[in-house]
Amino acid sequence: MSRIITLLSWNVNGIRSAVRKGFDNFLTVEKPTILGLQEIKISDEARVKHGLAFPDWKEYWHPASRPGYSGTAVLSGLEPVSVKMEFGDAILSAEGRLVELDFESFVFLNVYFPNGKSGPERLEYKMAFYRAFLKHLLSLKRAGRAVIFCGDVNTAHTELDLARPKENAKVSGFLPIEREWIDEVVSAGFIDTFRHFFPEKRDCYSWWDQKSRARERNVGWRIDYFFISQDLLPKLEEAMILSEVEGSDHCPVGIKLKL
């Protein structure tokens, strides 16, 4: 018997901040089956100290070693067969950027990709992470696995995916080399679920600069994604951007699958 499951992804820009701004209510209203979180900015010790727990969920946290920085987590209503946070490749295992859950019928990867705006060295780190992650994706595909990956990719793919493409043509997050990597992901057989349903839709963003109050004017970027492998396409029911949800400089994005 099939069922519809809802998968969401959200860069919360600090889980403690998100909780103060209504994160628990978000869980109650949206009722995701699986929720990937990025930029949690909290250590395991701090979570215990502050009593930060979600007892109705299975919780998988991958904090960065650096305090108040990066980190990912997954809250799941399903029990995975296995959970992976160390990948052999040092760059994928560093900075708490990746959590992989195996649900037998699919592998779910929640990822916080690096930002390359702080300088050339960090851009090279971002591209190295991109290359290592795609290599890992292809290994899963060769093993015959159905794959879902989501998260803050930190790049807008095409001119449809940001409000001011010309002004940002030389800015990390919209550089040709970064956009070409997403082309590689698509060429490898992974589907941008939002664009599958809305190939030409404009003004749909998932991140807005807070300093310039860009969200009020919807001057944003679509840098948060759900990609699925081709074999899951017949099960894809819906893709959405929850732009009305506040609490971060990003909003949640999601998909619904019939499994």
TACOR-V529151 format. One record per run of one state. SS is the DSSP state (alpha for helix, beta for strand, coil for the rest). FROM is the first residue (numbers start at 1). TO is the last residue. If there is no record, write none. Layout:
BEGIN
ss:SS from:FROM to:TO
ss:SS from:FROM to:TO
END
This chain:
BEGIN
ss:coil from:1 to:3
ss:beta from:4 to:11
ss:coil from:12 to:14
ss:alpha from:15 to:20
ss:coil from:21 to:22
ss:alpha from:23 to:30
ss:coil from:31 to:33
ss:beta from:34 to:38
ss:coil from:39 to:43
ss:alpha from:44 to:49
ss:coil from:50 to:57
ss:beta from:58 to:62
ss:coil from:63 to:71
ss:beta from:72 to:76
ss:coil from:77 to:81
ss:beta from:82 to:84
ss:coil from:85 to:89
ss:alpha from:90 to:96
ss:coil from:97 to:97
ss:beta from:98 to:102
ss:coil from:103 to:106
ss:beta from:107 to:112
ss:coil from:113 to:119
ss:alpha from:120 to:142
ss:coil from:143 to:146
ss:beta from:147 to:152
ss:coil from:153 to:158
ss:alpha from:159 to:161
ss:beta from:162 to:162
ss:coil from:163 to:175
ss:alpha from:176 to:187
ss:coil from:188 to:189
ss:beta from:190 to:192
ss:alpha from:193 to:197
ss:coil from:198 to:206
ss:beta from:207 to:208
ss:coil from:209 to:213
ss:alpha from:214 to:217
ss:coil from:218 to:219
ss:beta from:220 to:221
ss:coil from:222 to:223
ss:beta from:224 to:229
ss:alpha from:230 to:235
ss:beta from:236 to:242
ss:coil from:243 to:249
ss:beta from:250 to:250
ss:coil from:251 to:251
ss:beta from:252 to:258
ss:coil from:259 to:259
END
